[in-house]
Amino acid sequence: MKLSTRSTYGMRAMLELALAVGQGPVMVREIAERQRLPATYLEQLMVLLRKAGLVNATRGAHGGYALAREPRDITVAEIVEVLEGPLDLVECPSGAGCCGQPEVCALCDLWNDAGKTLTAFFQGMTLATLAERQRAKSAAPVLMYSI
């Protein structure tokens, strides 16, 4: 399964908001600049995330977006499902290439088990964990070698 640009951009925006918790709302333009994302597309994604209750929007000169809940209470699975839909690897037994006998098909079980593993991993990963990882990576020195 390859997640789309929508998920990648949406996750990057949500990570920015997680890193900014306690600092007030963040404008889409700021997120777009920091993450090198197209602001108009990002605005569309933020509307989806707001409708799903993951972010709050504040209007005005000091407005922008902020997380609707604590980063520890928002999982990667929630974000991806809002932006992509269910985390199914394949659409078996209704998808292309289906044998038509999912009850006796070992591949159907394989795809279902893999999908459950991916879902469990994403459900176990929170924005707080991602923010901690990002802070650690940002603080780590980047070694440059020249000869």
N, C-alpha and C positions, 0 to 999 in steps of 0.2 A: 504494500500500500504506500503510495506516495501522497503525502499531504500537499495541498495546493498552496499557492502564494498567499491566498486568503488566510490560512492558518498560520503560516510563517509570519506574515505581517501583523496579524492580530496578536499572536503570542509576543512578538517584540514590543508592541504597544502596551500590552498588559504587564510585561516585565518592567517597562519604563514607569508605569504607574505604581507598581509594587516598590520600586526603588525610591519613589517620591512620596511614599506614605508619610503623613505628618507635615508635609510641606505645602499643602493646599492643592487646588486643581491645577492640572497641566494642560496647556493648550495643544491642540492637534498639531499646529505648526511646529511647536517645540519638539514634540515626539518625532514628527517627520524629519526634522533637521538632525536630531541626535541619532536616529536610526537609519537615516538616508532612505526614507520611504516617500512615496508620492502622497502628499497631504490630502488631495481630493479623494483618493481611494481609501485612505486611512479613515477619513471622516465617515465614509459609508460603513466601514467595519465597526467603528465606534457606535454608530446608531444600532447595529445588530447587538452589540455587547450591552448597550444600555437597555434595549428592549428585553433582553434576557435577564436583566437585573444584576449584571456583573460590574457595571460601572454606573456612576451618577454623573450627570452633566449639570454644570453651573453656568448660567449666562452672565454676560457683563464683562467689564474691563478686566476683572481679575478672575474670570471664569475659565472653564476648561473641564477636563474629566478627572475623576478620582475613582478609586476602587469602591464598590458598594459594600464590600465586606473586607475583613482582614485578609491579608495575603495567605495566611495559614488555612483559611477557610475556602479558598478557591483552588480547584484542581485543574490541571492541564486538560483532563478529560472534559470538564465542563466547557472550557473555552473552545476546544476543538469541536465538540459536538454542536455548539452554537454556530460555529463558522462552517463546519463541514457536514453536519448531520451525524447519524449513528456511526460508530467506529467498527464497521464491518469490513473485513478484508475482501470478501467476495460476496456476491449476491446469490450464492448457491442456496437453495435449489432452483431459484427462478432466473439466474443469470445465464449469460452466454457460456456455452461449454458444459452445462450441467448434463449429467447422465440421465436425469429424470428419476433416479432411484436413491434419493438421499439417505433413506433408512438402511441401505446396505452398502453405502459408499464410504470407503475409508478416507478419501480426500475431503469429503464434506466434514467429517470429524476433525481432520487436520486443520482446515480453515477455521472451523468454529473454535477449536482449542487455541489456535494462534490468536484469533480475535479476542478471546477472553483474556489471554495473557497480556496483550497490548492494552486492552481496556483497564485491567488491574494495575498495570504499570502507570498509565496516565492518571488513574484515580488516586494512586499513591503519591504522585508528584504534585506538590503545591507551589503556588507562586512564591511563598516564603522561602522554600527550598531553592527555587530558581534564583531568587534575589540574593540569597546567601552565596550561591555558586558564582553569580555574576560579580558580586563584591570581591570575592576571593580572587577571581581571575583578573579583575581590574587592578587589584592591589599587588599582584605578582609581577615581579620585574620581567621585562621582555629582554632576553639576551640577544645581543646583536654581535655577530662575528664578522670581522673584515680581515682580509689578508692583503 
